[in-house]
Each structure stands twice: as C-alpha cells, then as structure tokens.
C-alpha cells in the first residue's frame, strides 16, 4: 500500500492496478494532483471545496470528442474522502510557459503558436444558441451576453459592498463604469470558451503541442471572451508562472504573441468595441479576485492579494487596461 491508502482503493476499484509509484504534482491552485505509476494523473478536490468543476471538465472533454489534444479520461466520480476526482492518462511534455522561456528559437515558437491557435479554433467549433455557465454537464442558459456578464458583475459588487472595511468609493466607481459600458456587450455567435488558455495550461513536447489542460472554468460565450485570460496572461505573465521561474517572466518575453494570434485567428478581434469588452471581462475577474482575497485579508498574503486586485481594478477604471 502507498502512503495514500485511499488512492490505492480508488485505483483498485477502477481496475487500474497496484500503485507502484506516486509523485505529487505542483501548479494547481484548487485541486490536488499526483502522477501515478508514470502512466496516470489523479486530480481531486476535497468534499468541502467540491463544486462539480471536474465533472464539468469530464463532460466537456467527452463533448469535444478528441478534436482537441487533451489527456484521456479513464475514470471520474465522487469519493467520500477525496471528494470529486478524475483519473486521466499521463501526457509527456513541458508547459508552454517554461518551454517558451527556455527555447528562444523562432521556428519552434511559431509551431507552438500555430498548434495552440489551432486548438483554440477546435474548442470554438462547439457552438450554442445561448451563452451561459455549466452546472456539471448541463448548460445554464442566460437570455443574452449582456445580461449574463452584467448580472455577474452586479452580484460581485453587491457582495463587496457588504465586506467590512471595503473601499466603497471604488465599488461605486465600478458600478458607474459597468452602467456606462454595458451596452457594448452585444450578442454574437456563441461557442465553448476554455477561459484559462494561458501558456501554463498548455503542454508541448519538442516542436508540437501535446495537450490542453484544465477545462474546469469553461463557459459559453462569444469568441472574443477567450481573449480575456490570454490578454491578462500576456500583461501579467509572472502571475501564471511557478515560483521558481516567476522572476524570469515579464511581458516583453511574450510581446509577439498577441500580434501572431491576431494574424492567425482574426475572427477573435472583429467584434465591435473589443477593448471595452475586454475591460468589462477583466473587471468581472478582478472583482472576483477582490472578493476572494477579502475573506483572507487578515494575513499578509491576503492583504497583498487585496492590494493587487484593487490596483488592477484602478487600471481598468482609469482607462489604462486593454489593447490599443
């Protein structure tokens, strides 16, 4: 038996054999992950924090039907001790963020970008009539894109107004900003949006992309919504890097990515008022970060996270965020 007896029992139940080796994996912020027998990856989230996100990922990978390179799902479900879990095949490779830093060779980088953009297109081929979020395998539809985004931002604003010590002038300014810009959130074609397609969620091996990881945050929205996380990553790449390499990461190292993405997937950029839409998406994200950080602001790390979220919201409200 390994030092994780519940993992032994889980693998035995799914007929995946005896555990010979088990290596904890780093990088996940919400889930635990281990590599098992050099052949599998087990990811889980304990019962108190389970939200159905792994069930959502399993359903979406099945829906994509192999059109996008991703680890194969072998088993998934709920476990009394581990919570929600998924067992997938181990795919060799290095995350693209680290690989990009280590290999400045232009041709290899061009291959990586072509295949990354091809994978984005593959995800976006999954089309829908309405936008919305996933509850497990079921899409909870919203009447319009504006209604979907506006309702979520207003909910965050309302919750933040109730947080003791919150800068209420900042929240009121964000509410005015939303009211002024909300009309730009016009409907468009709706597709599956990964929502977390930064380079740390992409595996490459040699010159080729081997897998897209972590579909847990996926939603349905217009194609330009995919640019939200991508632009944030390119602006603040160190926030997505492992601690050991964060000091090496700065936006200048990824300066060509936005231009190449625009050249190879121009449809992402054709929506009217793209800059304003990206600002609203970013506002939604940073209000969520502020809400989460405010619950832990009594320690130094929590206070730093609050300050960072407030700073980013200030950039949005002052017109200093978004592509030119």
Secondary structure, DSSP 8 states (H G I E B T S, - for coil): --S-HHHHHHHHHTT------EEE----SSSEEEEETTTEEEEEE-GGG--SHHHHHHHHHHHHTTSS----EEEEEEETTTEEEEEEE----EEHHHHHHH---HHHHHHHHHHHHHHHHHHHTSEESS-EEEETTEEEE-S-HHHHHHHHHHHHHHHHHTSTT--HHHHHHHHHHHHHHGGG-----EEEE-S--SGGGEEEETTEEEEE---TT-EEEEGGGGHHHHHHHHHSGGGGS-TTTGGG--GGGGTTHHHHHHHH-GGGG-STTHHHHHHHHHHHHHHHHHHHHHTTTTSHHHHHHHHHHHHHHHHHHTT--S--
